[in-house]
Amino acid sequence: MITMVFSLAACGNRKPEMPSSPANAETERNESKAGGTAEGQSAVPEEEIAAGGSGKALVAYFAYSENMGDTSGMTVDAISSASLNRSTTNTEGNLQVMAKVIEEGTGADVFHIRMTEPYVPDYSTMQPVAIEQLENEDWPALQEQVGNLSDYDVIYLGTPVWDGSLPPAMHTFFAENDLNGKTIVPFGINLGSGFGRIPDEIEELAPGATVMEGFTVNATTTNDEVETEFRAWLDKQNFIN
């Protein structure tokens, strides 16, 4: 089963490497498992943030498995593979698992970043479209916007790492939602690059925001492992009670 997720190259101006099989992803995991914070990213002193703030927190995340069009002809395993989730009991990927942990631990609202025109499930058709979007900065339209952004002080921002960067739809999210003045806590999945360039990109797209040191985990990690590790990390950061 061809894995439907971008390989995570943290540097260079080349086309994204796209892993051809789960075995390749597993090799990258063994070479560079990236649970925890992104290497080289500076931490914001804990005393500078109260995770709950005076308003409610928001979880906003982009998952490829939620942006792949009609999956009626796909098996549960195939849909799971789109998020590099090895569980055969459900279709949740690791981003969904982490979003649920935040929601349960903080009472945050959840916003799903979904494109108006999703990618097709067929890998060979999707790949050149996504590469062209990244190279041409052709950011796709989204189905909806956050209607009450002013209610939130803290934004938990979930994303996969594509070619060491934010996926195209995440650029649209920043363009449509002014996150200046917010506290942003990144979380995501990768295949060996950590967060890549994403922390710098977030600071460029929301220069007036406070960007916290986030959590990223190898995408091939099981749901149960991710839930345990991420919950412990949130607790250590005093983000949950």
N, C-alpha and C positions, 0 to 999 in steps of 0.2 A: 504494500500500500504506500503510494507516494505521499510523503508527509507534506501537508498544505500549510507550511509556515516558512517565513523567510529565515535563511541562515543569518547569523548575527555577526557581521564583520564590524569591528569597532573603529576602524580607521581606513583611510584611502578613499579615492573618488572613483571607485570602480563599480560595475554593476553588482547587484546583490548576488551572493552565492545562495543557491536554493538546494537544500539537502534532498537527496533522491530517495532516501529510505529511512525508517526509524533506526536502523542500525548505525547510520552515519551520525544521527543525533545522539545516540547512546555513546558513541566514541567521543564526541565533543564533551559530553557530560563527564566522562571519566577523566578527560584531560583538564577540564576547567569547570567544576561545579561552582555555581555562583550564588549560593544561598546567602542572603544578608545584603549588605550595602555595596554599592558600586565602587570599585577600586578607583582611588584618586579623587573621589567626590568629597568636598569639605563638608563637615557636619555643622549645622546651626546649633549653637548652645541650647541645651534643653530648657534653660530658664527663660529663653526668649519666646517660648510658645506655650500656650495652654491649649491642648489639642481640641478641647471642646469649644473654646472661644465663647463669645457671648451669644452666638447664633448657632444654628444646627450645622452639622457637617454633611457634605455631599460626597458620594462615591460616583465618579464618572469614569467609565472604562470602555475600551474598544477591544472586542474579541473577534477574530476572523471567523470563528464558527457561527457567530451571530450576523455575519455579513457575507454569506456565501449563497444567497438565493435559495432556490427550491431544492430542498434536501429530501423530498418525499420518496425518491428512489434510492436513497442511501441507507445503509445499515447503521445501527447504533455505533458499531466499531468504527465505521468510516467517518461519521460525524465527530466522534471522540478524537480520532486521529488528526482532524483539522485543527484541534487545539493542543495537540501533543499530550492528550490525556490517555493514559493506558488503561484506565478503568473500563470494564466491560459491563458495568451495572448502570451507568447513567451517561448522559451526554455533556456533563459539565466539564469544562476545561479549568486549568488552574487559576486563570483570571477570575472566573465566576466563583470559584471556591474562596479566593481571597476577598472578593467583594462581599460575599456573604458573611465572612468572619468580621469584617469591618461593620457591616450593617447590624449584626447581632451584638457586637461589642460596644458600639457607640450610639446606636439608634439612628445612624445616618440614613438619609434618603439615597436611592440608587438611580443613576441615569445611565441608560444604555446608549452608547454612541453607535448609531446605525445609519448606514448610507442609504440615500434614496435609490440608487442603482447599485445593488450589491454585486460582489464578484460572483462569477459562476463557480460551481463546485469542481469543475474539471480543471485540474492543476495546469495542464499545458496551455489552456486558454487564459486562465487567470494570470499566470506569471508575467507575460509581456505587458499586459494592461497595467499591473501594479508597478512594474519597472518604469514604464513610460510616465506614469503619474509622478513618481519620485523624481525622475530626471527633469521633467518639464514643469515641476511645481504645479501640477494640475490637481488641485484639491477638490475632492468630490463633495457634492451636496449631501446634507444630512436630513434625515426624516423629521427631526424636531430639535428645538433648542431648549435650554434650561429656562423656564419661564420666570423663576423667582430667585435669580442668582444672588440678589442682594440679601437674601435670608441666610446665606452661608458664609461663615468665616474660614472654614477649613475645607479644602478640596482634596480628597484622596483620588489620585489620578492613575488609572491602571492602563497599561499598554504592553503589547509585545515590542520587541526591538527588531526593526526591519532595516537591514543594511547599516546597523549601528545607529539608527535614527528613529524618530517618530514615524508611524505609518501616515499615509496621506490624510486619512480621515481625522487624525488628531490635529493636524494643522488647521483643518476647517473648524474644529471645535474651539481652538484658540482664537481664530478670526471672529467667530460668532459670540464668544463669551469673554468679556473683559475680566481677567483674573487678577489684575493689579489690586494690591491691597489685601489679597487673600493669602492664606498659608497653604502651600501645595505640598502634599506628601505623596511622592511617586511610589508605585508598586508595579511589578511586571514580571514577565517571563523572558528568558533569553536562551541561547544555545552556546554560551561560552564567552560572550562579550561583556557580561555585566550590563550596565545601562548604556554603554557606548557613549555617544554624543548627546544623549537625551537630556541630562541635567543642564548642559549648556544651552540646548535648544529651548528648554522651558524658560530659562532666565532671559533669553533673547525675546521670546514670544510674550512673556509677562514680566517685564523688567521691574515692575513695582510690586511684585509678589515676593513672599518669603518662601524659598524653596528648601524644604527639609531634605536631609539625607534619607533616601528611601530604601525599599526592600525589593530585590530582584532575585528570582530563583530559576534554576535550569528548567526549561519547559518539559523535560522528560520525567521530572520528579512526580511521584504518585500524588494523587489528591490528598490522601491521608497525611503524607509527609509534609506537604505544603501547608495544610491546615494547621498542623502542630507547630511547625517552624514559624509560620507567620503570626499565629496567635501569641507565641512566646515573644516574638520581636515587638509586636504592638504593646504587649504588657511591659516589656523592658523599657520602652520609650514613654511609658505612662499615657499611651493613647487610649487604653481601655481600662476599665476598673476590674 
